[in-house]
Amino acid sequence: MTVSPDSRMLVIGAGLMGRLLALALAQAGHRVEVHEAGPQDATGSAALAAAAMLAPLAESAVTEAGVVRMGSHGLKRWPELIAQLPLPTFFQQNGTLIVWHRQDAAEASRFARQMDSTARAMPELPPAQTLDGAAIAALEPGLGQRFEHGLYLPGEGQLDNRQLLAALQQALESMKVTLHWNSPRSPEDFSPGASGQPNWVFDCRGLGAKPQWPGVRGVRGEVLRVFAPEVTLLRPVRLVHPRYPLYIAPKQDHIFVIGATEIESEDMSPASVRSALELLSAAYSVHSGFAEARLLEISTQCRPTLIDNLPAVRLTAPHTIQINGLYRHGFLIAPAMLDVVMELIQNGHSALADRFNLRVERPAAVMA
């Protein structure tokens, strides 16, 4: 099943995973072609609406150990991947600040216990640090003495998703990758290995792969982008709440990405007034400067998710690989998924997949 030098590779889907994989294949010396159902600005991709936080310890409250290990791997890999790109991409590794209001102390205690459990199970991750009000103010002067207690998760990071997508596209163009926009395709359209066909096909369509992978479902998320010149935050801030755990991710030039909602629905209609009000009021409760923020965008997108909320790789036919189920962890785990797939095509197996407990479905007919 291993790959030959100078193979012809075809990637379906040009979201985050498709762009990363296409670039890695081109850098490895292969001839790469990409088909994307949407336009080149990635408006059909869940990656465009993401906050792009790289927070393995914080995410351990809602996911499995394998995903946390993938996230830790990704934190090390992102600087290497970004350094290869022709356009600047904002990347920050100032940790994550977790805060809560007094009435939500019980929920915060549960969150802190989960952080402690993760730290014991994964000593390679820096443990959470307990903060009092003065320590919070020292870490984030913009928050002053607004919160009495908090947690600091050192080493966690974030990047600018839109800068990254643009930089990846520029890199693909500079590598002479053939890019087909507004060109919907599926694996059934190709016969890898046949005359005039690609040697390998990689399906990175996310929710678009649902007809070929019935377990894929969409989980709706609603995200705000605001310009808040009166707000300065040095790192992502998460607000513990029993119903909607808010996150605020500061980008460059006082742009902030605010989100929380997660709805079991594939509805792509605009965000509801209630959702927008809840996000804005929660952000205001973190920093009063958001009262004068300017709303730049209210985005709705559906994250591609599998039944167990975990990612997976499928070898559905000889030389055909599907990658899906990145869910809410897309930017966190994409480098790990990339490295697993590259190992699979180079060696026929992946030690990283074993380390991450990543499911690699390999029907007997594909083993040859």
C-alpha positions in Angstrom: 0.0 0.0 0.0 3.0 2.3 0.2 3.5 5.3 -2.1 5.9 5.6 -5.0 8.0 8.7 -5.7 6.4 11.3 -8.0 2.9 9.8 -7.7 -0.2 11.6 -8.9 -2.2 12.5 -5.8 -5.8 13.8 -5.8 -7.3 15.6 -2.8 -11.1 16.2 -2.6 -12.0 19.1 -0.4 -9.9 22.2 0.2 -10.8 23.1 3.8 -8.1 23.0 6.5 -7.3 19.2 6.2 -7.4 19.2 2.4 -5.0 22.2 2.1 -2.6 20.8 4.7 -2.5 17.4 3.1 -2.2 18.7 -0.5 0.8 20.9 0.5 2.5 18.1 2.4 2.1 15.8 -0.6 3.5 18.5 -3.0 6.4 19.1 -0.7 7.1 15.3 -0.7 7.6 15.6 -4.5 4.2 14.3 -5.8 2.0 15.8 -8.5 -1.0 17.0 -6.6 -4.5 18.0 -7.8 -7.3 19.4 -5.6 -11.0 19.5 -6.3 -13.2 21.8 -4.0 -16.9 22.1 -4.3 -16.9 25.7 -3.1 -15.0 28.9 -4.0 -11.4 29.5 -3.2 -12.3 31.7 -0.2 -13.3 28.6 1.8 -16.8 29.9 2.5 -18.0 26.3 2.5 -15.5 25.2 5.1 -16.0 24.9 8.8 -12.4 26.1 9.2 -13.4 29.6 8.1 -15.6 30.2 11.1 -13.4 28.5 13.7 -11.6 30.3 16.6 -8.5 28.1 15.9 -7.6 27.6 19.6 -4.9 25.0 20.3 -5.9 24.0 23.8 -5.4 20.3 24.5 -5.7 20.5 28.3 -8.8 22.7 28.2 -10.4 20.4 25.7 -9.7 17.4 27.9 -12.9 18.3 29.7 -14.9 17.3 26.7 -12.9 14.7 24.8 -10.8 11.5 25.1 -7.1 11.2 25.9 -6.2 10.4 22.3 -7.5 13.7 21.1 -5.6 15.5 23.9 -2.4 13.7 22.8 -3.1 14.7 19.2 -3.5 18.3 20.4 -0.2 18.2 22.3 1.4 16.9 19.1 -0.2 19.7 17.1 1.1 22.4 19.4 4.6 21.3 18.5 4.0 20.9 14.8 2.1 24.1 14.1 5.2 26.4 14.3 7.0 24.1 11.9 4.1 24.1 9.4 3.6 27.8 9.6 7.3 28.5 9.1 7.0 26.9 5.6 4.3 29.2 4.4 4.9 32.2 2.1 2.4 34.6 4.0 2.5 35.6 7.7 0.2 33.7 10.0 -0.6 34.9 13.5 0.4 32.2 16.0 0.4 32.7 19.8 1.3 30.4 22.6 0.5 32.4 25.7 -1.6 29.8 27.4 -5.4 29.8 28.2 -7.1 31.6 31.0 -10.2 30.0 32.6 -12.5 32.3 34.7 -15.9 32.0 36.2 -18.5 34.0 38.1 -19.1 33.3 41.7 -22.5 31.5 41.0 -20.7 29.0 38.8 -18.1 27.9 41.3 -19.5 24.4 41.4 -19.1 23.9 37.7 -15.6 25.4 37.9 -14.7 22.9 40.6 -15.8 20.1 38.3 -13.7 21.6 35.5 -10.6 21.9 37.8 -10.9 18.3 38.9 -10.9 17.2 35.2 -7.8 19.3 34.6 -6.1 17.6 37.6 -7.1 14.1 36.3 -5.7 14.9 32.9 -2.4 16.2 34.3 -1.9 13.0 36.3 -2.6 10.8 33.3 -0.5 12.9 31.0 2.5 14.3 32.8 3.9 15.6 29.5 1.2 18.4 29.7 1.9 21.4 31.9 -0.6 21.2 34.8 -3.2 23.9 35.4 -2.2 26.7 37.8 -4.7 28.0 40.3 -5.1 31.8 40.3 -6.6 34.4 42.7 -7.9 37.7 41.7 -4.6 39.5 41.9 -2.9 36.8 39.8 -5.6 37.0 37.2 -5.1 40.8 37.0 -1.4 40.4 36.7 -1.8 37.9 33.9 -4.6 39.8 32.1 -4.4 43.5 33.1 -7.5 44.2 31.0 -9.6 42.1 33.3 -8.6 44.0 36.4 -10.2 42.5 39.6 -13.3 41.3 37.8 -12.8 37.7 38.8 -11.8 36.2 42.2 -10.6 32.9 41.0 -9.3 31.3 37.8 -7.1 28.7 36.2 -4.1 29.3 33.9 -3.2 26.5 31.4 0.4 27.3 30.3 1.7 26.5 26.9 -1.7 26.4 25.1 -2.0 28.5 21.9 -4.1 29.8 19.0 -3.6 30.9 15.4 -5.5 33.0 12.9 -7.5 30.6 10.9 -8.2 32.9 8.0 -4.6 34.0 7.6 -3.6 30.3 7.7 -6.1 29.3 5.0 -4.9 32.1 2.7 -1.3 31.2 3.3 -1.9 27.6 2.5 -3.6 28.5 -0.7 -0.7 30.7 -1.7 1.7 27.9 -0.9 -0.2 25.4 -3.0 -0.2 27.9 -5.9 3.6 28.4 -5.6 4.1 24.6 -5.6 2.1 24.4 -8.9 -0.6 22.3 -7.3 -3.6 22.2 -9.7 -6.6 23.7 -7.9 -10.2 23.2 -9.2 -12.7 25.5 -7.4 -16.5 25.1 -7.6 -15.7 21.5 -8.7 -17.6 19.0 -6.5 -16.2 15.5 -6.7 -16.5 12.2 -4.8 -14.1 9.2 -4.6 -16.4 7.2 -6.9 -15.5 9.6 -9.7 -11.9 8.2 -9.8 -10.2 4.8 -10.1 -6.8 5.1 -8.4 -4.1 3.2 -10.2 -5.9 2.8 -13.5 -4.5 4.3 -16.7 -4.9 8.1 -16.7 -6.1 8.1 -13.1 -4.5 9.4 -9.9 -2.4 6.9 -7.9 -4.1 8.0 -4.7 -7.3 9.7 -3.7 -7.8 11.5 -0.4 -11.3 12.5 0.7 -11.2 15.5 3.0 -14.7 16.9 2.4 -15.9 16.9 6.0 -19.7 17.0 6.0 -19.7 16.8 2.2 -18.5 13.1 2.6 -21.8 12.1 4.3 -23.1 10.2 1.3 -20.1 7.9 1.3 -19.6 7.8 5.1 -23.1 7.6 6.7 -21.8 8.0 10.2 -20.8 11.6 9.5 -23.1 14.3 11.0 -23.0 18.0 11.4 -22.9 19.8 14.8 -23.9 23.4 14.4 -21.9 26.3 15.9 -22.4 30.0 15.9 -19.5 32.4 16.2 -19.2 36.2 16.4 -16.3 38.3 15.1 -16.0 41.7 16.7 -13.7 44.7 16.6 -13.2 45.9 20.2 -10.6 48.7 20.4 -11.3 49.1 24.1 -10.4 45.5 24.9 -7.0 44.0 25.2 -6.6 40.3 26.0 -3.2 38.6 25.7 -4.5 35.0 25.3 -7.8 33.1 24.8 -10.1 33.4 27.8 -12.8 30.8 28.6 -15.7 31.5 30.8 -17.0 28.4 32.8 -20.8 28.3 32.6 -23.1 25.4 33.2 -25.0 25.9 30.0 -22.7 27.6 27.5 -18.9 27.6 28.1 -17.9 30.8 26.3 -14.6 31.3 24.7 -13.0 34.6 23.6 -10.0 34.3 21.2 -8.1 37.5 20.6 -6.6 37.9 17.1 -4.5 40.8 15.8 -5.6 44.4 15.8 -8.3 44.1 18.5 -10.3 41.5 16.5 -12.0 38.9 18.8 -13.7 35.6 17.9 -16.4 34.8 20.4 -18.3 31.5 20.5 -19.9 28.8 22.7 -22.9 27.4 21.0 -23.0 23.7 20.0 -26.2 22.4 18.7 -27.0 18.9 17.4 -28.3 20.1 14.1 -27.2 20.4 10.5 -29.2 23.6 10.1 -27.0 26.2 8.3 -29.5 29.1 8.7 -28.3 32.4 10.3 -27.7 32.5 14.0 -30.7 33.2 16.2 -31.2 36.5 18.1 -31.1 34.5 21.4 -27.7 32.9 20.6 -26.2 36.3 19.6 -27.5 38.0 22.7 -26.2 35.2 25.0 -22.8 35.3 23.4 -22.6 39.1 23.6 -23.9 39.4 27.1 -21.4 36.7 28.3 -18.5 38.4 26.6 -19.6 41.7 28.2 -19.6 39.9 31.6 -16.0 39.1 31.0 -14.9 42.5 29.8 -17.1 45.6 29.8 -15.2 47.0 26.8 -17.2 44.7 24.6 -20.1 47.1 25.0 -18.6 49.3 22.4 -17.4 46.6 20.1 -18.4 46.6 16.5 -20.0 43.4 15.1 -18.1 42.4 12.0 -19.7 39.0 11.4 -22.1 36.4 12.8 -21.2 33.1 11.3 -22.9 29.7 11.3 -21.2 26.5 10.4 -21.6 22.8 11.0 -18.6 20.8 12.2 -18.1 17.4 10.7 -18.6 14.9 13.5 -18.7 11.1 13.8 -21.0 9.1 16.1 -18.4 9.0 19.0 -17.2 12.6 18.5 -13.8 11.3 17.6 -11.8 11.5 14.4 -11.1 8.6 12.1 -9.3 7.5 8.9 -10.8 5.0 6.5 -9.2 3.1 3.7 -12.3 2.5 1.7 -10.6 1.0 -1.4 -7.1 0.4 -2.6 -5.3 3.7 -2.6 -8.3 5.7 -1.4 -8.3 7.3 2.1 -11.0 9.2 3.9 -10.2 11.6 6.7 -13.1 12.9 8.8 -14.7 13.6 12.2 -12.4 16.5 13.3 -15.5 18.0 15.1 -14.6 21.0 17.3 -11.0 20.0 17.4 -10.0 20.8 13.8 -7.1 23.1 14.2 -6.0 21.4 17.4 -5.6 17.9 15.8 -5.1 18.6 12.1 -1.3 18.3 12.2 -1.6 15.0 14.0 -4.1 13.7 11.4 -1.8 14.9 8.6 1.2 13.1 10.1 -0.8 9.9 10.5 -2.0 9.9 6.9 1.6 10.6 5.6 2.8 7.6 7.7 0.1 5.4 6.3 0.9 6.1 2.7 4.7 5.9 3.3 4.8 2.8 5.5 1.5 1.1 5.2 0.9 1.6 8.9 1.1 4.5 11.5 2.8 4.3 14.9 1.3 7.7 15.6 -2.3 6.4 15.1 -1.6 3.8 17.8 -0.2 6.4 20.1 -3.3 8.6 19.6 -5.8 5.7 19.8 -6.9 7.0 16.4 -9.3 4.6 14.6 -8.0 3.5 11.2 -10.6 1.5 9.4 -9.0 -0.9 7.0 -11.3 -3.5 5.4 -9.7 -6.8 4.5 -10.1 -6.1 0.7 -7.9 -3.0 1.1 -5.1 -4.7 2.9 -3.3 -5.8 -0.3 
